[in-house]
Structures are given as C-alpha cells and as structure tokens.
Amino acid sequence: MNGVVASAALLALVVLASASDLRTRRIPNALTVTGLGIALALRGAVGVEPLMSGLAGAAIAFAPAVPLVALGGLGGGDAKLLAAVGAFVGPAGLPTALFMTAIIGGAMGAIAVARRGAFGFTASRLRSIVATPFGLATEPLPRLGAPGAIAIPYGVAISAGALAGWWLP
C-alpha cells in the first residue's frame, strides 16, 4: 500500500468524519463506506495478503461496536467509521487505535458529564447498562436520542485513535 496515498486518504476520512460529527452529531454513510472502500482498494492493489489484513481489521473493529449500537450507546456512523479505520490500520494498528479511542472518548465523556453536573445520573445509567446483559436492570437502557442523554461526538475520539494506530502501532 502506498504510504503517502493511504496516509492522505486516512487523514481526509478522519478530518471529514470529525467535522461532520462536531457539526451535526452524525457521520454520513457515504463517508464511512467510501473510506472503507478506499482502504480496501489500496490494500488490494498491493496484494491479497494486505487485503485480507484490511478485511480482518475492519471486522475486528466493527464486531464489538455492533452490540453497543444495539444497546443505544454508540451511533451507527461511529461503528462504520471504526470499520473503515480498522481497514486502514489493520489488526496490527488496532490495539493502539482502540486504546487511544477509549482514552480520548472517556475523557470527552467525563468532561461532558462534569459540564452538566450529571455524575449521579450517569452512574445510575451505567449500572443499568452493566446489569442489562445479566437481566438485572431496573430501568430502561439509556439511548443516544433520549431526552437528557449526554452524547459526545465520538467520531472525534475514533479519528484521533485512528491516527495514533496509523503512526504509532
């Protein structure tokens, strides 16, 4: 894969995704699907092994996001952006990318909660999220679009993690 072209493509993807998420709280399908396609095309141009690595990275990044989308804690655009990022960085860069995404996203979430003074409410909702798979939830799960939900532009965290996974694996 041509490093300069791939770097430029990944940078364009994450800048556009971040800008869209900051502005509208949405990451368009056209952007994420195109990013995934470009990553796989660039990898496929080099050979079958790099293409398979890109597919594996996309699947590994996307699979854990699916339940989070189903539970309403992650947006669909975020999950698709994770798949595109996985296709770019491959399995080798994913640990760094996902770790940095989690750290940055956690910090963004903590700041959003602090700004709203909602630590008690957030802790209560977190208990529900953790208890749900075990059938112990006492209240309905929080959803991203629910009134009073604290949502952050997680595409920004994913984008920062992607760049870390690309340049610091």
Z-matrix of the N, CA and C atoms (Angstrom, degrees):
N
C 1 1.457
C 2 1.528 1 107.21
N 3 1.306 2 116.09 1 132.14
C 4 1.467 3 121.64 2 178.02
C 5 1.524 4 108.66 3 -66.88
N 6 1.326 5 115.89 4 114.26
C 7 1.457 6 120.96 5 -174.46
C 8 1.510 7 114.17 6 -61.40
N 9 1.317 8 117.35 7 -39.43
C 10 1.463 9 120.60 8 -177.68
C 11 1.529 10 110.22 9 -69.90
N 12 1.316 11 116.36 10 -45.92
C 13 1.467 12 120.47 11 -179.76
C 14 1.530 13 109.96 12 -64.70
N 15 1.339 14 116.47 13 -45.23
C 16 1.467 15 120.06 14 -179.77
C 17 1.524 16 110.97 15 -64.46
N 18 1.332 17 116.51 16 -41.18
C 19 1.472 18 119.60 17 178.04
C 20 1.522 19 110.92 18 -61.52
N 21 1.322 20 116.34 19 -43.59
C 22 1.474 21 120.60 20 179.31
C 23 1.529 22 110.50 21 -64.51
N 24 1.326 23 116.79 22 -40.84
C 25 1.471 24 120.21 23 -179.92
C 26 1.525 25 110.75 24 -65.68
N 27 1.330 26 116.96 25 -44.85
C 28 1.464 27 119.85 26 178.60
C 29 1.525 28 110.31 27 -63.74
N 30 1.308 29 116.94 28 -43.77
C 31 1.467 30 120.21 29 179.52
C 32 1.524 31 110.86 30 -61.02
N 33 1.323 32 117.21 31 -43.35
C 34 1.468 33 120.45 32 177.99
C 35 1.529 34 110.42 33 -61.67
N 36 1.329 35 116.74 34 -43.82
C 37 1.467 36 120.69 35 179.68
C 38 1.519 37 111.25 36 -58.69
N 39 1.345 38 116.82 37 -50.30
C 40 1.463 39 118.40 38 -174.16
C 41 1.522 40 112.69 39 -72.86
N 42 1.320 41 117.61 40 -31.97
C 43 1.468 42 119.43 41 176.31
C 44 1.529 43 110.16 42 -66.79
N 45 1.335 44 116.61 43 -46.37
C 46 1.472 45 119.86 44 179.35
C 47 1.528 46 111.55 45 -65.44
N 48 1.326 47 117.33 46 -40.97
C 49 1.471 48 120.44 47 179.18
C 50 1.522 49 110.82 48 -64.20
N 51 1.325 50 116.52 49 -44.62
C 52 1.469 51 120.25 50 179.42
C 53 1.519 52 111.24 51 -63.07
N 54 1.324 53 116.42 52 -45.14
C 55 1.470 54 120.26 53 -179.93
C 56 1.520 55 110.85 54 -61.02
N 57 1.324 56 116.27 55 -43.52
C 58 1.460 57 119.73 56 179.35
C 59 1.521 58 111.47 57 -64.96
N 60 1.336 59 116.52 58 -44.02
C 61 1.461 60 120.27 59 -178.54
C 62 1.528 61 111.21 60 -65.93
N 63 1.313 62 117.02 61 -39.31
C 64 1.466 63 119.74 62 177.41
C 65 1.526 64 111.69 63 -65.64
N 66 1.324 65 116.20 64 -40.11
C 67 1.470 66 121.28 65 -175.70
C 68 1.528 67 112.30 66 -77.81
N 69 1.334 68 117.45 67 -44.46
C 70 1.470 69 120.08 68 -170.52
C 71 1.524 70 114.28 69 -120.89
N 72 1.321 71 117.31 70 -6.49
C 73 1.472 72 123.19 71 -174.10
C 74 1.532 73 111.50 72 62.84
N 75 1.330 74 116.25 73 27.03
C 76 1.464 75 122.17 74 177.31
C 77 1.517 76 108.52 75 -138.86
N 78 1.329 77 115.45 76 148.62
C 79 1.459 78 121.65 77 173.70
C 80 1.521 79 105.83 78 -119.57
N 81 1.326 80 118.19 79 113.57
C 82 1.471 81 121.13 80 -172.27
C 83 1.534 82 113.33 81 -64.36
N 84 1.332 83 114.75 82 144.12
C 85 1.466 84 120.49 83 175.73
C 86 1.514 85 111.42 84 -57.45
N 87 1.324 86 116.72 85 -39.45
C 88 1.462 87 120.10 86 -178.50
C 89 1.528 88 110.55 87 -57.21
N 90 1.307 89 117.08 88 -36.49
C 91 1.458 90 121.21 89 -179.36
C 92 1.530 91 111.07 90 -74.31
N 93 1.319 92 117.40 91 -48.67
C 94 1.464 93 119.91 92 -176.05
C 95 1.523 94 112.04 93 -68.76
N 96 1.320 95 116.97 94 -41.93
C 97 1.468 96 120.17 95 -179.56
C 98 1.528 97 110.18 96 -68.65
N 99 1.325 98 117.09 97 -39.18
C 100 1.461 99 120.21 98 176.42
C 101 1.526 100 110.26 99 -64.20
N 102 1.323 101 116.94 100 -43.05
C 103 1.470 102 120.44 101 177.99
C 104 1.517 103 111.60 102 -60.17
N 105 1.325 104 116.76 103 -42.99
C 106 1.463 105 120.90 104 177.38
C 107 1.528 106 110.21 105 -62.03
N 108 1.309 107 116.04 106 -45.96
C 109 1.466 108 120.29 107 179.97
C 110 1.520 109 112.90 108 -61.94
N 111 1.322 110 116.93 109 -41.67
C 112 1.466 111 120.76 110 179.36
C 113 1.524 112 110.18 111 -65.33
N 114 1.319 113 116.69 112 -44.30
C 115 1.469 114 119.81 113 179.70
C 116 1.523 115 110.61 114 -59.37
N 117 1.328 116 116.19 115 -46.03
C 118 1.466 117 119.53 116 -178.96
C 119 1.526 118 111.55 117 -69.28
N 120 1.324 119 117.40 118 -36.45
C 121 1.468 120 120.09 119 178.23
C 122 1.528 121 110.54 120 -65.41
N 123 1.329 122 116.88 121 -43.01
C 124 1.460 123 119.94 122 178.43
C 125 1.528 124 111.31 123 -63.37
N 126 1.316 125 116.37 124 -40.69
C 127 1.461 126 120.22 125 177.87
C 128 1.527 127 110.71 126 -68.73
N 129 1.322 128 117.19 127 -42.36
C 130 1.459 129 121.27 128 -179.48
C 131 1.514 130 113.14 129 -65.10
N 132 1.329 131 116.93 130 -28.66
C 133 1.463 132 120.68 131 178.81
C 134 1.527 133 111.49 132 -66.11
N 135 1.319 134 116.78 133 -22.45
C 136 1.463 135 121.40 134 -179.02
C 137 1.530 136 111.21 135 -90.12
N 138 1.337 137 116.05 136 -31.98
C 139 1.462 138 118.26 137 -179.86
C 140 1.514 139 112.18 138 159.26
N 141 1.314 140 113.88 139 175.30
C 142 1.464 141 120.48 140 -177.90
C 143 1.522 142 111.16 141 -70.41
N 144 1.320 143 117.77 142 -41.03
C 145 1.465 144 120.15 143 -178.14
C 146 1.532 145 112.31 144 -61.98
N 147 1.336 146 118.44 145 -47.06
C 148 1.473 147 117.85 146 176.28
C 149 1.534 148 112.49 147 -63.04
N 150 1.328 149 116.93 148 -35.50
C 151 1.464 150 120.13 149 177.25
C 152 1.527 151 110.63 150 -63.30
N 153 1.332 152 116.91 151 -44.26
C 154 1.465 153 120.64 152 178.86
C 155 1.531 154 110.85 153 -63.56
N 156 1.327 155 116.13 154 -37.10
C 157 1.461 156 120.32 155 177.26
C 158 1.531 157 110.48 156 -64.08
N 159 1.329 158 116.89 157 -40.17
C 160 1.459 159 120.85 158 177.19
C 161 1.517 160 112.30 159 -65.52
N 162 1.323 161 116.53 160 -41.53
C 163 1.474 162 120.32 161 177.20
C 164 1.520 163 110.58 162 -63.92
N 165 1.336 164 116.01 163 -41.47
C 166 1.475 165 119.46 164 178.45
C 167 1.521 166 110.54 165 -63.62
N 168 1.335 167 116.94 166 -43.15
C 169 1.464 168 120.33 167 178.69
C 170 1.517 169 111.92 168 -61.12
N 171 1.329 170 116.21 169 -41.95
C 172 1.469 171 120.38 170 178.84
C 173 1.530 172 110.63 171 -63.01
N 174 1.326 173 116.43 172 -45.10
C 175 1.473 174 120.49 173 -178.78
C 176 1.522 175 111.42 174 -66.27
N 177 1.325 176 116.54 175 -43.09
C 178 1.470 177 120.53 176 -179.26
C 179 1.524 178 110.86 177 -64.08
N 180 1.323 179 117.40 178 -38.13
C 181 1.468 180 120.71 179 179.99
C 182 1.528 181 111.72 180 -75.16
N 183 1.323 182 116.75 181 -35.44
C 184 1.463 183 121.01 182 -174.87
C 185 1.532 184 112.47 183 -79.23
N 186 1.326 185 117.72 184 -38.32
C 187 1.475 186 121.61 185 -173.09
C 188 1.530 187 113.77 186 -55.21
N 189 1.336 188 119.76 187 -49.43
C 190 1.472 189 117.64 188 -179.90
C 191 1.527 190 113.41 189 -71.07
N 192 1.328 191 116.99 190 -18.01
C 193 1.465 192 119.94 191 179.92
C 194 1.521 193 111.72 192 -75.51
N 195 1.330 194 117.41 193 -27.64
C 196 1.469 195 121.01 194 -176.11
C 197 1.527 196 112.17 195 -58.75
N 198 1.338 197 119.72 196 -49.51
C 199 1.472 198 117.59 197 178.33
C 200 1.524 199 112.88 198 -63.61
N 201 1.326 200 117.04 199 -33.00
C 202 1.467 201 119.34 200 178.60
C 203 1.521 202 111.31 201 -66.75
N 204 1.330 203 116.67 202 -35.95
C 205 1.470 204 120.22 203 175.26
C 206 1.526 205 109.02 204 -67.21
N 207 1.325 206 116.90 205 -44.23
C 208 1.473 207 121.16 206 -179.48
C 209 1.527 208 111.47 207 -61.66
N 210 1.326 209 116.76 208 -35.22
C 211 1.466 210 120.37 209 179.40
C 212 1.527 211 112.46 210 -81.14
N 213 1.343 212 116.98 211 -8.41
C 214 1.456 213 120.44 212 177.42
C 215 1.512 214 114.06 213 86.17
N 216 1.325 215 117.65 214 13.28
C 217 1.451 216 120.19 215 -179.09
C 218 1.516 217 114.25 216 -97.70
N 219 1.319 218 117.26 217 -6.15
C 220 1.462 219 122.23 218 -179.29
C 221 1.514 220 107.09 219 -143.64
N 222 1.304 221 116.64 220 140.99
C 223 1.459 222 120.48 221 179.22
C 224 1.517 223 111.84 222 -79.70
N 225 1.319 224 116.06 223 155.01
C 226 1.452 225 121.16 224 179.25
C 227 1.515 226 112.65 225 -61.92
N 228 1.323 227 117.61 226 -37.01
C 229 1.459 228 120.90 227 177.94
C 230 1.521 229 111.26 228 -64.13
N 231 1.331 230 116.43 229 -36.47
C 232 1.460 231 120.52 230 176.84
C 233 1.528 232 110.13 231 -62.83
N 234 1.328 233 116.63 232 -44.18
C 235 1.467 234 120.60 233 -179.82
C 236 1.523 235 111.02 234 -63.02
N 237 1.321 236 116.63 235 -42.37
C 238 1.466 237 119.75 236 179.60
C 239 1.519 238 111.06 237 -70.07
N 240 1.325 239 117.78 238 -34.20
C 241 1.461 240 120.15 239 175.00
C 242 1.528 241 109.83 240 -64.71
N 243 1.323 242 117.46 241 -39.67
C 244 1.462 243 120.50 242 176.12
C 245 1.527 244 111.16 243 -59.30
N 246 1.332 245 117.56 244 -41.21
C 247 1.468 246 120.79 245 178.40
C 248 1.524 247 110.67 246 -62.95
N 249 1.321 248 117.30 247 -44.01
C 250 1.464 249 120.60 248 179.29
C 251 1.526 250 110.68 249 -63.72
N 252 1.312 251 116.39 250 -42.26
C 253 1.459 252 120.41 251 177.90
C 254 1.528 253 109.64 252 -62.51
N 255 1.325 254 117.22 253 -43.49
C 256 1.461 255 120.87 254 178.09
C 257 1.512 256 112.17 255 -59.14
N 258 1.332 257 116.80 256 -37.29
C 259 1.462 258 120.74 257 177.91
C 260 1.518 259 110.92 258 -66.52
N 261 1.314 260 117.51 259 -36.40
C 262 1.468 261 120.19 260 177.92
C 263 1.524 262 111.50 261 -71.42
N 264 1.324 263 117.61 262 -53.49
C 265 1.464 264 120.35 263 -171.66
C 266 1.523 265 112.79 264 -82.48
N 267 1.333 266 118.11 265 -21.58
C 268 1.455 267 121.24 266 -178.89
C 269 1.520 268 111.58 267 69.09
N 270 1.322 269 116.40 268 175.47
C 271 1.469 270 120.10 269 -178.61
C 272 1.529 271 113.37 270 -59.66
N 273 1.317 272 118.12 271 -30.30
C 274 1.466 273 120.50 272 -178.13
C 275 1.534 274 112.08 273 -67.17
N 276 1.320 275 117.34 274 -37.49
C 277 1.461 276 120.39 275 -178.50
C 278 1.515 277 114.44 276 -90.47
N 279 1.334 278 117.00 277 -9.94
C 280 1.470 279 119.47 278 -175.83
C 281 1.522 280 115.03 279 -64.99
N 282 1.335 281 120.38 280 -41.24
C 283 1.472 282 117.29 281 179.68
C 284 1.530 283 112.56 282 -56.15
N 285 1.316 284 116.72 283 -45.55
C 286 1.465 285 119.97 284 178.52
C 287 1.516 286 110.70 285 -65.30
N 288 1.341 287 116.75 286 -45.32
C 289 1.468 288 120.64 287 -178.30
C 290 1.524 289 111.25 288 -61.06
N 291 1.321 290 117.09 289 -46.41
C 292 1.474 291 120.27 290 -177.73
C 293 1.526 292 111.83 291 -70.65
N 294 1.329 293 116.95 292 -38.18
C 295 1.461 294 120.16 293 178.07
C 296 1.528 295 110.68 294 -62.42
N 297 1.324 296 116.06 295 -47.97
C 298 1.461 297 119.51 296 -179.77
C 299 1.531 298 111.37 297 -66.42
N 300 1.333 299 116.83 298 -36.68
C 301 1.469 300 120.30 299 175.72
C 302 1.523 301 110.12 300 -59.56
N 303 1.331 302 116.36 301 -45.37
C 304 1.467 303 120.37 302 -179.05
C 305 1.523 304 111.75 303 -64.87
N 306 1.325 305 117.03 304 -42.59
C 307 1.468 306 120.48 305 -179.34
C 308 1.532 307 110.51 306 -65.00
N 309 1.318 308 116.01 307 -48.59
C 310 1.467 309 120.18 308 -178.09
C 311 1.527 310 110.64 309 -67.79
N 312 1.330 311 117.15 310 -43.65
C 313 1.461 312 120.77 311 177.87
C 314 1.525 313 111.96 312 -62.88
N 315 1.331 314 116.33 313 -39.76
C 316 1.471 315 120.13 314 177.13
C 317 1.518 316 111.79 315 -62.94
N 318 1.317 317 115.52 316 -41.73
C 319 1.471 318 119.35 317 178.02
C 320 1.527 319 110.70 318 -64.99
N 321 1.340 320 116.52 319 -42.74
C 322 1.465 321 119.76 320 177.71
C 323 1.526 322 110.67 321 -61.38
N 324 1.324 323 116.69 322 -42.23
C 325 1.462 324 120.88 323 179.27
C 326 1.519 325 111.73 324 -64.38
N 327 1.333 326 116.53 325 -43.30
C 328 1.466 327 120.21 326 179.79
C 329 1.523 328 110.78 327 -62.67
N 330 1.316 329 116.74 328 -40.10
C 331 1.471 330 120.32 329 178.02
C 332 1.531 331 110.43 330 -65.01
N 333 1.336 332 116.85 331 -42.68
C 334 1.473 333 120.18 332 179.37
C 335 1.526 334 111.01 333 -63.30
N 336 1.323 335 116.81 334 -41.40
C 337 1.472 336 120.94 335 179.31
C 338 1.526 337 109.74 336 -66.18
N 339 1.326 338 116.77 337 -43.58
C 340 1.467 339 120.39 338 -179.74
C 341 1.522 340 111.23 339 -63.50
N 342 1.324 341 116.79 340 -41.01
C 343 1.474 342 119.98 341 -179.86
C 344 1.520 343 111.37 342 -62.26
N 345 1.328 344 116.84 343 -31.77
C 346 1.467 345 120.90 344 179.45
C 347 1.517 346 112.71 345 -89.93
N 348 1.325 347 117.03 346 -10.09
C 349 1.464 348 120.32 347 -175.93
C 350 1.520 349 111.20 348 63.60
N 351 1.310 350 116.86 349 42.12
C 352 1.465 351 121.13 350 -171.48
C 353 1.527 352 113.35 351 -116.25
N 354 1.319 353 117.70 352 35.63
C 355 1.458 354 119.13 353 -178.22
C 356 1.535 355 111.97 354 -64.20
N 357 1.325 356 118.26 355 -43.55
C 358 1.468 357 121.25 356 -179.91
C 359 1.522 358 111.80 357 -63.00
N 360 1.311 359 116.18 358 -47.61
C 361 1.463 360 121.38 359 179.00
C 362 1.523 361 110.21 360 -60.44
N 363 1.316 362 116.83 361 -43.51
C 364 1.461 363 121.42 362 -178.31
C 365 1.525 364 110.79 363 -65.91
N 366 1.317 365 117.55 364 -41.63
C 367 1.466 366 121.12 365 178.33
C 368 1.527 367 110.74 366 -62.60
N 369 1.328 368 117.03 367 -40.80
C 370 1.465 369 121.03 368 177.62
C 371 1.520 370 111.19 369 -62.56
N 372 1.316 371 116.59 370 -44.04
C 373 1.463 372 120.68 371 179.52
C 374 1.522 373 111.21 372 -67.18
N 375 1.316 374 116.82 373 -36.39
C 376 1.463 375 120.56 374 178.13
C 377 1.521 376 110.42 375 -63.36
N 378 1.330 377 116.96 376 -39.89
C 379 1.469 378 119.91 377 176.11
C 380 1.517 379 110.70 378 -59.25
N 381 1.327 380 117.62 379 -40.49
C 382 1.465 381 121.01 380 178.85
C 383 1.520 382 111.30 381 -64.80
N 384 1.308 383 116.53 382 -41.66
C 385 1.469 384 120.29 383 -179.58
C 386 1.526 385 110.07 384 -63.62
N 387 1.335 386 116.72 385 -44.90
C 388 1.455 387 120.65 386 -178.87
C 389 1.530 388 110.86 387 -69.00
N 390 1.318 389 118.10 388 -36.05
C 391 1.463 390 121.58 389 -176.57
C 392 1.525 391 113.40 390 -77.63
N 393 1.325 392 118.12 391 -23.91
C 394 1.461 393 121.71 392 -174.55
C 395 1.521 394 114.01 393 -55.97
N 396 1.336 395 120.51 394 -48.42
C 397 1.470 396 118.52 395 -178.89
C 398 1.528 397 113.14 396 -61.77
N 399 1.320 398 117.18 397 -21.49
C 400 1.459 399 121.06 398 -179.26
C 401 1.522 400 112.70 399 -97.38
N 402 1.326 401 116.89 400 4.48
C 403 1.460 402 121.44 401 179.16
C 404 1.510 403 113.55 402 72.24
N 405 1.318 404 118.01 403 21.93
C 406 1.460 405 121.63 404 -176.40
C 407 1.525 406 113.97 405 -107.14
N 408 1.317 407 117.71 406 5.04
C 409 1.464 408 120.41 407 -177.14
C 410 1.521 409 110.44 408 -67.05
N 411 1.327 410 115.32 409 139.64
C 412 1.467 411 120.64 410 179.78
C 413 1.517 412 112.37 411 -106.18
N 414 1.315 413 117.34 412 -7.43
C 415 1.456 414 121.49 413 179.74
C 416 1.524 415 108.33 414 -141.78
N 417 1.325 416 117.43 415 159.81
C 418 1.458 417 118.74 416 -179.91
C 419 1.530 418 111.46 417 -64.05
N 420 1.324 419 114.49 418 151.53
C 421 1.460 420 119.45 419 179.17
C 422 1.522 421 111.11 420 -64.68
N 423 1.332 422 116.48 421 143.68
C 424 1.464 423 119.25 422 174.70
C 425 1.522 424 109.24 423 -70.44
N 426 1.311 425 117.21 424 144.96
C 427 1.461 426 123.06 425 178.44
C 428 1.518 427 108.20 426 -120.07
N 429 1.313 428 116.28 427 150.98
C 430 1.460 429 120.25 428 -178.80
C 431 1.528 430 112.66 429 -57.21
N 432 1.313 431 117.77 430 -39.19
C 433 1.453 432 120.64 431 -176.36
C 434 1.511 433 114.75 432 -88.86
N 435 1.330 434 117.71 433 1.87
C 436 1.464 435 121.09 434 -176.79
C 437 1.523 436 110.85 435 -69.25
N 438 1.337 437 116.51 436 148.95
C 439 1.459 438 119.07 437 176.89
C 440 1.533 439 110.59 438 -57.96
N 441 1.299 440 115.73 439 134.36
C 442 1.455 441 120.81 440 179.53
C 443 1.516 442 114.63 441 81.69
N 444 1.330 443 117.74 442 -2.12
C 445 1.462 444 119.98 443 179.73
C 446 1.523 445 109.65 444 -64.50
N 447 1.302 446 114.38 445 141.83
C 448 1.456 447 119.95 446 176.95
C 449 1.519 448 106.64 447 -98.94
N 450 1.307 449 115.76 448 108.00
C 451 1.461 450 121.45 449 -178.73
C 452 1.520 451 109.07 450 -114.16
N 453 1.311 452 115.01 451 142.05
C 454 1.458 453 120.14 452 176.53
C 455 1.524 454 108.41 453 -119.85
N 456 1.319 455 117.82 454 157.59
C 457 1.462 456 120.22 455 176.06
C 458 1.527 457 109.64 456 -77.45
N 459 1.332 458 115.87 457 79.93
C 460 1.464 459 121.58 458 -173.41
C 461 1.520 460 112.36 459 -64.10
N 462 1.330 461 117.29 460 -18.92
C 463 1.460 462 120.28 461 175.11
C 464 1.525 463 111.86 462 -59.12
N 465 1.317 464 117.00 463 -28.68
C 466 1.468 465 120.86 464 177.16
C 467 1.526 466 109.51 465 -66.92
N 468 1.326 467 116.73 466 -44.19
C 469 1.466 468 120.60 467 178.47
C 470 1.532 469 110.82 468 -65.50
N 471 1.328 470 116.50 469 -42.01
C 472 1.465 471 120.32 470 177.92
C 473 1.524 472 109.99 471 -61.55
N 474 1.311 473 116.38 472 -41.79
C 475 1.465 474 120.97 473 -179.64
C 476 1.524 475 111.62 474 -63.47
N 477 1.315 476 116.81 475 -45.07
C 478 1.467 477 119.98 476 178.27
C 479 1.525 478 110.52 477 -63.81
N 480 1.322 479 116.32 478 -41.90
C 481 1.459 480 119.94 479 176.80
C 482 1.517 481 111.89 480 -62.52
N 483 1.330 482 116.46 481 -37.89
C 484 1.467 483 121.00 482 179.18
C 485 1.521 484 110.56 483 -61.24
N 486 1.312 485 116.59 484 -44.87
C 487 1.461 486 119.94 485 -179.60
C 488 1.534 487 110.80 486 -65.44
N 489 1.326 488 116.82 487 -38.30
C 490 1.468 489 119.87 488 176.69
C 491 1.531 490 110.06 489 -64.41
N 492 1.329 491 116.98 490 -43.68
C 493 1.460 492 120.45 491 179.48
C 494 1.511 493 113.05 492 -66.44
N 495 1.321 494 116.79 493 -28.25
C 496 1.457 495 121.81 494 179.54
C 497 1.528 496 111.20 495 -76.39
N 498 1.344 497 115.61 496 -45.40
C 499 1.462 498 118.52 497 -174.10
C 500 1.525 499 114.40 498 -100.74
N 501 1.324 500 119.13 499 -12.29
C 502 1.472 501 121.24 500 -177.62
C 503 1.522 502 113.72 501 -127.67
N 504 1.314 503 120.09 502 37.42
C 505 1.473 504 116.44 503 -176.83
C 506 1.487 505 109.96 504 -67.61
